[in-house]
Amino acid sequence: MSAAANPFDHFEYPPAEGGSGRHSAAGAHWAARAPQRPNDRFDLKLLPRSPTWRDEAPARDALARVEREPWVDRMANVDDGVEVRLADRWLEAAGAQLQEADAGDERLAELAHGQRFSVQFCDVGASQALHVGHLRNLALGNALASLLVQAGAQVERRSLILDELSATSRADVDRPLAREQTLQRLGIAFDRVFLASDYRGVAAELSARALALGLQPLSTHMSAVAYWLEAPGLRNRTSVHICGEEWISQVVATRELIAQLTADGHPLADDYRESHPTHDVFHGSVSMSELGIASGEQSELTIDELCEWIEAEIDADPRCERALARFGSPRRIAAQVALGYTLVRPARERVNLFAEKLLRTRESPGWDLVSARARDGRAPSSGPPAHDPDYRFAVVQSELHRQQLRLAVERLDPGPLARHVVALARWYLRRDRSDAVARVVCAALDRGARGLGLE
């Protein structure tokens, strides 16, 4: 293992028979964990996968091989495992590599290399303005697409506009332009946007076929059923649909109808063998209750109104000067704060968004990430960086990004990566750090922001 390699890879499980990847025999016997705070004695904790490891020759042999690795300085057995102190040379090399132009992103691109994804989100009515209730859908979809790109996948962002209801006012006609401007404000762009009305004819045919087969067609959104059956470019892709949990019953009914229409012997069986979407990601609702901005269970506050309020607060608060110097404009900061607010929460959990928390440290994940990325080192350095427990901790935490990204790809859930990145930001903000620590942490947080679509 080279000085620039990731030590956590050494402790992954060996691949299944016929699998591939960089694995070590140590992975079958030991798991590596990072401490939650800097420790003078060790940088990694090895936990045995078997409680009787002391009596098992393979586990002891694997441990001996780890001890001979060039990235290990020393190891010590303790009651609940083995403490590992990493070699100073490895730590400084890993820290330097993190600060290179791509912050080590190319090493992450093998995690999903060769995989193809379609991530669909922001399926809204043509006459709808994007309000706070849509914010979580946008944040989740954008983060999932971004982390898949960081992991090396080919990703297409999609949206379906439910435009079958005719516009009733001039404002309704202007909604598409307003929606596009909101997405630009958030830094979100779609590769392909589809209109439900383009599938109206197919929807009518499907309804007729369903009735002929004795099936009950859906009373609404048959065009959405037609879209999932007919939409181009989904073959040989993993298609992920992000939607609110209020649509669960509709999604279940749609899947059941598609399964019946495409079963063997049915008219569509020969033409349709791959079910889409392959994965549904449901999320809880977002409500907003803040006097002076909005109140109520289902706030109709628009995303633009929320971002404008955040921008005004940033302009008026002298504590935001460093963030403005780093990111250039209140608009860019407001987008990151708004999108980042819900990412650390479990997707199915309902979220109540309080405006007064949006620019409050340790209560607003997006703001914590912005603040940490904008903060320079202030504490004096004493000796080589590898002699500083904070520096050692920061480098090890940065190496954990790869494992959290892998978990996010496997689960199709940005949560693990978001929680890891925000935890590092909050640790960094607790007190002043040296310039060496600041450079490593900010490089790691910039990489984390890219992976979460918070740029």
Order of alpha helices (4+ residues) and beta strands (2+ residues): beta-beta-alpha-beta-beta-alpha-alpha-beta-alpha-beta-alpha-beta-alpha-alpha-beta-alpha-beta-beta-alpha-alpha-alpha-beta-alpha-alpha-alpha-alpha
